[in-house]
């Protein structure tokens, strides 16, 4: 018996959680924004982030 093979590949959506390309890209963008905000806080306040938070 010869089974027919599918002619098209199904279009499966990647989940929006876990280790996939979408979540890694989103995490990287959030990290870059957080880093820039930290630099802006240090620049405009004249203090480091830890002293601005009251931890030093």
C-alpha positions in Angstrom: 0.0 0.0 0.0 1.4 3.4 -1.0 0.2 6.3 1.1 -0.1 9.7 -0.6 2.3 12.4 0.6 1.0 15.9 1.5 1.7 18.5 -1.2 1.8 21.6 1.1 3.4 22.3 4.4 0.9 23.4 7.2 1.3 27.0 8.4 1.7 26.6 12.1 1.7 29.7 14.3 4.5 29.8 16.9 3.4 30.2 20.5 3.9 33.6 22.0 5.7 32.1 25.1 8.7 29.9 25.7 12.0 30.0 23.9 11.1 31.0 20.3 12.3 33.7 18.0 9.4 36.1 18.8 9.9 36.0 22.5 13.7 36.3 22.3 13.4 39.3 20.0 10.8 40.9 22.4 13.1 40.3 25.4 16.1 41.8 23.7 14.1 44.9 22.8 12.9 45.3 26.4 16.4 44.9 27.7 17.7 47.6 25.3 14.9 50.0 26.4 15.6 49.3 30.0 19.3 50.0 29.5 18.7 53.3 27.8 16.3 54.4 30.6 18.9 53.5 33.2 21.5 55.6 31.3 19.0 58.5 31.1 18.3 58.3 34.8 22.0 58.4 35.6 22.6 61.3 33.2 19.8 63.5 34.4 20.0 62.8 38.1 23.8 62.9 38.3 23.7 59.7 40.5 24.1 56.1 39.8 21.1 53.8 39.6 21.8 52.2 43.0 22.0 55.6 44.8 19.0 56.8 43.0 17.1 53.8 44.3 18.5 54.5 47.8 20.6 51.2 47.9 24.1 52.6 48.3 
